[in-house]
Amino acid sequence: MKTSAKGQVPAWLRLDNAAKIYPAARTKGWMPMFRVSLTFVMDIDRDKMDQALKTTLKRLPLFGYRLRRGLFWYYFERQDSQPMVEEDARNPMLPFRLTGRHSFMLRLRCHKRRVALEVFHALTDGFGATTFLLTLAAEYLFLVTGHRIPPGGMVLDTRDKPSQEEWTDSFPRYARKLTHPRKEQTAWQLKGYKEAPGFLRVVTGELPTQQLLDLARSRGTTVNTLLSALLLQALLEQKDSSRRGRKKPVKLSLPVNLRRFYPSLTLRNFSFYVNVPAHSGHGLEDLDAMIKYISHYMGLETMEARLNARFSANVKAEQNPLLKVAPLFIKSLFLKLMYRATGERYVTSTMTNLGQVNLPPEMLPHVLRMNLVLGPAQKTPLSAAVISACGKTCVSFSKTMRDTGVERAFFTALVKLGIPVYITSN
């Protein structure tokens, strides 16, 4: 969307390339969401948080849009109002209204010392949401203490003007002509007794970041690869105890932040994924072998040229002339059927890792921890999310099934490797 050099905020925006499937895929009782939260050392002053939200939305206006239906595509419409700060007492990530007046694509919730941002995935990804939450937290601390947190990293200065780069769709900007079509084998799926409708079970393990980092280095790998290896092993163990789908691989989907490869400043969706397959009986029950396997597989699949060819295929599909002129109701039906047919068939589980979030030194004394939770998927009953901040790494499993085998095996393996784990659950 064109804007002036002064950073004038557009009245409406097209959805980014990754976002277009989400409005069509949602159902009455489900929508693709995620949640990032921050816990202060003191209880939250709700009035000051509401004031901080008002200021933060002026600096980051992308988060003040609502979803609207157009003739050919959904689009985002700018609003002058702001969402209410809610009590964070009910189940996390219940679906909320998106398209009415004064509806937003986010929900801000507070409870005692915790502030949580729940986001409809069409609006942004984990990087964008965390940037918004940390900027909000810094503004809140300024109102409470009278001392301004210096901007840096994912904390922006609320006195600056909005930047057009922050709401740019980076997918078509960096897409090239060479494309790589998606051809994958379907994955083995977890099955089990379901939780009550509308209830999302969240099991979080809190780990000391430095000990985890030392363990990863002793194995010659990264924290992300180590945790991915342990989760893949736990999933394989679960599959081996089942009699279903013996020939299908377990597949762990690992999102990749494309900002690592391109100089993008966007706060919209700009990530892709790699689905790592694993079969039983290939020696991957050995942790070092699994680490080596994932390292080599990800090394190949996250080459810039390969990632570019894959997301360029999605950009090319969006530019199909027939798709462009099809009315929205036909597009939505097609995208919904496509998502149901293929969206989660290629994945057993997902683990997303936001990595180390470095807070400004002036902010550290006021913050205890951060947490990241993925919302429920339609068919995949278990997902994991990782975030490190304030010397703590939180690994959160979000589940719609009652069986605890996967997360129990995962955390038990960490304890056997010498990592203390403090577990909480809702």
Helices and strands as residue ranges (DSSP letters): E 12-14, H 21-25, E 33-40, H 46-59, G 61-64, E 65-69, E 74-78, E 85-87, E 106-111, E 114-120, H 126-145, G 164-167, H 170-174, E 201-208, H 209-218, H 223-240, E 250-257, G 258-260, E 271-278, H 287-301, H 304-318, H 321-325, H 328-338, I 339-343, E 349-356, G 364-366, E 367-374, E 382-389, E 392-399, H 405-416, E 422-425
